[in-house]
């Protein structure tokens, strides 16, 4: 699941719009106003004086046009979010609090049902959640490497290492997960313009995206951990290991390393990751 409205756009009709239309406070021209707000989200806009006007003047045609609009006709997730937020105003004006509150509750339930990456706040605004942002980061990473065979192979190796932990999460397998993620980050960072270093630690000194030296040093120390802990990238130094690697380390280190990705790659758009455009 992408965690985005556009991925489950077709379900909105059954779960939200048809139920909203059956509300006793819903006017006959409900879909005329909804379609008016939806049309700006189209990839190909309708002619305002002809095609759009003929739909908006006919409640039956507006309902049909609204219901048959496919996700592929829309510009993307951000356009859908903007439409859902815009729709609140005419809904509130047409049916006042009973109808707008019904709309709020239907969208809220829809978000919960499909585990979407948003928090809905009153009167009606959709806000990305931290889990949703992180999930989008991983998704954008997958899209970014999809057309690079070498990077794609490294991502698949990391995925396979994570899956291999099921049922038998030994310290050796956890070390392999961390190693595979470091390999992936190192290869991705090496694609950035101006990078000539051969290791992730040295690359951190060449990447000019850090807001403060302490964050750069934190990334370098994570690389140092992977290099010095016995059995992750090298033989390491046994005396420096405080204990054996555990599942908590796999989760914490994997998340921390992924969190540095926006600094280490020019293939990711942070605004897009947050807003879902």
N, C-alpha and C positions, 0 to 999 in steps of 0.2 A: 504494500500500500504506500502510495506517494505521500499521503497525509495532506492532500490538497483538494480543494473544491473541484478543480477542473477534471481531476481524475474520476470523480463520481458525479459529474454534472448531470448525467442522465437520471440519477436517482433523486435529484432534487424535485422533479415533477411529482413523483409519487409521495415523497416524504414531506415536502414543504408546500409547493405551489397549489396542488389540487386540494390539499387540506385547508390552505388559507382561503381559497376560492369558495369553499363550502361554509365558511364562517358567516354567521347571520349579519355581520357588519360589513361584509365584502360587497362592494357595488358591482353593477353589471359590467362597467368598463374597467374593472381591475386590471385586466391584461393589456388594455390599451396603454395605461400608465406604466405598467411594468415593462412592456416592450419599448416604450419611449426611453426608459432608463437603460435597457439592455442594448439597444442599437449602437451606442457609442463604443461598446466593447467588441464590435465586429471587426474582423480583419478587413472585410470589404464593406464599407458604409453604404447605406441605401440612399437613393436620391430623396432629399427631404420633401420636395414638392410633388413627387409622383408616387414611387413605390412605398415610401414610409408613410406618407399622408393617407394613402388608401387603406393601409393596415390600421393606423391609429384611429381612423374614422369608423371602423367596423369591429365591434367587440368580438364577434365570432371569428373573424379573420385574425384578429390580434391574439386570441387564445390559441388558435391553430399555429400561427407563426411562432409564438413564444414556445409552445410545447415541442415543436419540431426543430427548434434550433439546436444544433449539435455543438459539442465542445470544440470540434475542429474549426468552427466558424468564428471562434472567439480568439482574441489576441494572446491570451495566456492567463495564468493564475492571478496576477495583479489586476488585470482587467475584470475578472470575475469578482474579486474582493471589492473593487471600487463599485461595481454594479450592485452588489448586495447591500453595500452601505448607502448608496444613492437611493435604492428602492425604499428605504425606511421612511424617507420624508413624504413621498406621495401616499404610501400606505397609511401613515399617521394622519395625513390630511383627509384621506377618503373615509377612514373608519375610526379615527381618533384612537384613544388608548386601548379599547378592547381588541381592535384589529392589529395595531402595532405591537401590542404585548404578545398576541398570538404569534405574530411573525418572529419576534425575538425568541420565544420559547421553542418554536419549531426549528429555527436555525441552531439554537443551543443544543437541542436533542440530536440534531443531525450531526453536529460536530462530535458529540459523545459517541454516537452510533458508529461512525466511520473513523474514529480516532484521528481527526484532523488536527493540524498543527496550529490551532488558533485558540485564543481566549476571547470570548464575546463579552463586551462591557456595555453597560447602558449609557445613553439611550440606545445606541447601536453602532459599535465600532469593533472591528476585528483586529486582534493583535497577535503577532507570531509568538509562540512559546519557545522557551529555551530548548526543550527536546525536539521541537519542530525545526528550529534553526540548525541544530546539529545534524538531524536526519537529512536536511536539505544540503548541508555541507558535504556529506558523504555521497549523496546523489549527484551533486554537481561534479565531484571528483570523478565519479564513474563516467559521467558524460564527457569530461575533459580528456580522459585517457582512452576513450573508446576507439579512437582512430589512430592510436599509436601502439603498434603491436608489442613493442618492448615494454612500455609502461603497463599495457593491459595484461601482459603475462605476469608482471610483478604483482599487480593487484589481485589476479587470480590466485597466485601463490599465497598471498596474505589471507585471502578468503578461505582457501583450503586449509591453511594452518589453524584458523579460528574454528572451522567446522570439525577438524580432527580432535578438538578438545572434548567433544561430547562423549560422556561415558568414561573417559580416562584422561582427566586433566593433569597429567604429570608435569613436574617442573621442567623437564626437557621439552615437552610440547609447548609449554607457555613461553619458554625462551625462544623457540622457533617462531612463534607469533610475533614477538617483539623484534626479532631479527628481520623477519619478512617486511614488517612495517617500516623499519629503518631503511631497508633496501629500497622500498617504494619511495619514501620521502627523499632519499638521496638522489634517486634517478629523476624525480620530478623537479627538484631544486636545480639539478644540473641542466635542465632545459631553459632556465631563466637567462635572459641576455646578460652578458658580462661575467658569467660564472665560469671560472677556470679551475677552481680547486677540485680535488678528487674525493674528498670526504665531506659528510654533512657538517661536521664541526667546523671545518675551514670554510665551507660555503656560507655558513651563518655570518662570517665576517665580511663576505662580499655582497650579501643581500642588503640593500639599502632601504628596507621597509620598516625597520624597528622603530617604535615610538620612544623607546628608552633602552639604554644599554643593559639594564637588568633583565629585560625580557629576552634580549639576545643571549645573554649569559645563561639564562634558564634553559633555552633551547640547546645551547652548547653542552650544558651539564647533563641534559637528558641523553644526548649523544654519547657523552663521556661515560654515563652509567652503562649504556648498551655495549660500549667498547671494553670497559674494565670489569664488568661483572662476569665471572667465569661461565663460559659456555654460550654467551649470547652472540657476540660478533667474533670474539677471540677467546684465547685461553683465559685471559684476564688475570686478576690478582685475587687469589683465594682469601687472603687476609682482609680484603676490603668488604667481603660479603658478610653482612650481619646475620642473615638467615637464608634459607632456601626460598626460591621464587615460588609464589602462590598465585591462586586465581585473582586475588585482590590486586596483585601487581599487574596481571594481564589487563584487567579492566582499567585501572588507574593510568598505567603507562600508555596504553592504546589511545585513551581519550586525550591525554595530555599531548601526545605526539600529533594526533589529528588536529588538535586545537592550534598548533603552530602553522598548519597548512596555508592559511591566507597570507602569512608572511613569506612563506617559502616558495609559493607558486604564483606566476602571473597568469595562470589559466583560469583562476577563480575570481568571480565578481562578488565581492562581499555584500553590496547592495542587493544584488539578485538573490543571494543566499538568504538574506533577511526578509526581503519583500516578496520573493517568489515570482518575480517577473520572468 
